[in-house]
C-alpha cells in the first residue's frame, strides 16, 4: 500500500483534503477556502485530521470508498464547524 499520508507536509495534506472537498459541489469556493484556512491556522486540528486520515487509510486502503468517508467523523465535524462559523447570513 502506498504511504499516502506519510507526510506532515501541509501542502500534500491540503491537496488531499481539497480532492475530497472538490467533489462537494454544494460548497461555494469562498466557503471551501474558509474550511482550508480554518484547518491551516489551527495546528492541533490539522494534527487530529492527519491522524484520522492515516487511520482511515490503514483500515480501508488507499482507494476512497463510502465506508471510508462514513468513518471520517473528525473531518466531518471540522467541515460543519467551519461552515457554521463562516455563515453567509452573518448570524
C-alpha atoms as a printed R data frame, in Angstrom:
   type eleno elety resid chain resno       x      y      z
1  ATOM     1    CA   UNK     A     1   0.000  0.000  0.000
2  ATOM     2    CA   UNK     A     2   1.446  3.424 -0.899
3  ATOM     3    CA   UNK     A     3   2.259  5.701  2.017
4  ATOM     4    CA   UNK     A     4  -0.313  8.317  1.070
5  ATOM     5    CA   UNK     A     5  -0.369 10.223  4.341
6  ATOM     6    CA   UNK     A     6   3.193  9.510  5.359
7  ATOM     7    CA   UNK     A     7   3.948 13.212  5.347
8  ATOM     8    CA   UNK     A     8   3.387 16.156  7.633
9  ATOM     9    CA   UNK     A     9   3.788 18.488  4.658
10 ATOM    10    CA   UNK     A    10   0.802 20.860  4.812
11 ATOM    11    CA   UNK     A    11   0.703 21.231  1.014
12 ATOM    12    CA   UNK     A    12   0.382 17.481  0.483
13 ATOM    13    CA   UNK     A    13  -2.294 17.109  3.120
14 ATOM    14    CA   UNK     A    14  -4.166 20.186  1.877
15 ATOM    15    CA   UNK     A    15  -4.152 18.715 -1.627
16 ATOM    16    CA   UNK     A    16  -5.689 15.511 -0.274
17 ATOM    17    CA   UNK     A    17  -8.400 17.421  1.566
18 ATOM    18    CA   UNK     A    18  -9.024 19.574 -1.490
19 ATOM    19    CA   UNK     A    19  -9.577 16.443 -3.566
20 ATOM    20    CA   UNK     A    20 -12.361 15.403 -1.201
21 ATOM    21    CA   UNK     A    21 -13.826 18.893 -0.908
22 ATOM    22    CA   UNK     A    22 -13.814 19.453 -4.652
23 ATOM    23    CA   UNK     A    23 -16.488 16.808 -5.055
24 ATOM    24    CA   UNK     A    24 -18.820 18.676 -2.739
25 ATOM    25    CA   UNK     A    25 -20.334 20.910 -5.398
26 ATOM    26    CA   UNK     A    26 -22.795 22.499 -2.979
27 ATOM    27    CA   UNK     A    27 -19.997 24.267 -1.127
28 ATOM    28    CA   UNK     A    28 -19.007 27.576 -2.707
29 ATOM    29    CA   UNK     A    29 -15.362 28.326 -3.381
30 ATOM    30    CA   UNK     A    30 -15.278 31.016 -0.684
31 ATOM    31    CA   UNK     A    31 -16.632 28.606  1.933
32 ATOM    32    CA   UNK     A    32 -14.177 25.939  0.780
33 ATOM    33    CA   UNK     A    33 -11.399 28.492  1.194
34 ATOM    34    CA   UNK     A    34 -12.640 29.193  4.732
35 ATOM    35    CA   UNK     A    35 -12.516 25.482  5.581
36 ATOM    36    CA   UNK     A    36  -8.936 25.176  4.336
37 ATOM    37    CA   UNK     A    37  -7.921 28.366  6.163
38 ATOM    38    CA   UNK     A    38  -9.527 27.147  9.383
39 ATOM    39    CA   UNK     A    39  -7.593 23.881  9.162
40 ATOM    40    CA   UNK     A    40  -4.296 25.515  8.221
41 ATOM    41    CA   UNK     A    41  -4.404 28.081 11.038
42 ATOM    42    CA   UNK     A    42  -5.096 25.546 13.797
43 ATOM    43    CA   UNK     A    43  -2.164 23.134 14.193
44 ATOM    44    CA   UNK     A    44  -3.995 20.869 16.660
45 ATOM    45    CA   UNK     A    45  -6.943 20.468 14.278
46 ATOM    46    CA   UNK     A    46  -4.514 19.739 11.446
47 ATOM    47    CA   UNK     A    47  -2.736 17.061 13.519
48 ATOM    48    CA   UNK     A    48  -6.005 15.378 14.508
49 ATOM    49    CA   UNK     A    49  -7.187 15.381 10.890
50 ATOM    50    CA   UNK     A    50  -3.885 13.931  9.746
51 ATOM    51    CA   UNK     A    51  -4.121 11.179 12.371
52 ATOM    52    CA   UNK     A    52  -7.713 10.373 11.402
53 ATOM    53    CA   UNK     A    53  -6.842 10.187  7.700
54 ATOM    54    CA   UNK     A    54  -3.872  7.905  8.375
55 ATOM    55    CA   UNK     A    55  -6.128  5.595 10.379
56 ATOM    56    CA   UNK     A    56  -8.693  5.577  7.552
57 ATOM    57    CA   UNK     A    57  -6.006  4.600  5.024
58 ATOM    58    CA   UNK     A    58  -4.762  1.815  7.300
59 ATOM    59    CA   UNK     A    59  -8.279  0.478  7.771
60 ATOM    60    CA   UNK     A    60  -9.733  0.911  4.257
61 ATOM    61    CA   UNK     A    61  -6.713  1.184  1.973
62 ATOM    62    CA   UNK     A    62  -5.789  3.944 -0.426
63 ATOM    63    CA   UNK     A    63  -8.976  3.840 -2.518
64 ATOM    64    CA   UNK     A    64 -11.670  6.199 -1.326
65 ATOM    65    CA   UNK     A    65 -14.929  4.411 -0.543
66 ATOM    66    CA   UNK     A    66 -18.258  5.291  1.052
67 ATOM    67    CA   UNK     A    67 -17.289  3.239  4.094
68 ATOM    68    CA   UNK     A    68 -14.092  5.235  4.478
69 ATOM    69    CA   UNK     A    69 -15.927  8.545  4.078
70 ATOM    70    CA   UNK     A    70 -18.571  7.461  6.600
71 ATOM    71    CA   UNK     A    71 -15.790  6.976  9.157
72 ATOM    72    CA   UNK     A    72 -14.224 10.423  8.711
73 ATOM    73    CA   UNK     A    73 -16.016 11.729 11.799
74 ATOM    74    CA   UNK     A    74 -13.494 14.391 12.770
75 ATOM    75    CA   UNK     A    75 -13.208 15.710  9.215
76 ATOM    76    CA   UNK     A    76 -16.998 15.950  9.086
77 ATOM    77    CA   UNK     A    77 -17.071 17.837 12.400
78 ATOM    78    CA   UNK     A    78 -14.348 20.251 11.252
79 ATOM    79    CA   UNK     A    79 -16.174 20.977  7.991
80 ATOM    80    CA   UNK     A    80 -19.513 21.525  9.746
81 ATOM    81    CA   UNK     A    81 -17.956 23.811 12.368
82 ATOM    82    CA   UNK     A    82 -16.131 25.820  9.721
83 ATOM    83    CA   UNK     A    83 -19.340 26.185  7.711
84 ATOM    84    CA   UNK     A    84 -21.167 27.270 10.864
85 ATOM    85    CA   UNK     A    85 -18.529 29.876 11.686
86 ATOM    86    CA   UNK     A    86 -18.479 31.246  8.138
87 ATOM    87    CA   UNK     A    87 -22.262 31.505  7.918
88 ATOM    88    CA   UNK     A    88 -23.003 33.777  4.924
89 ATOM    89    CA   UNK     A    89 -26.025 35.234  6.718
90 ATOM    90    CA   UNK     A    90 -23.722 36.603  9.396
91 ATOM    91    CA   UNK     A    91 -25.790 35.237 12.261
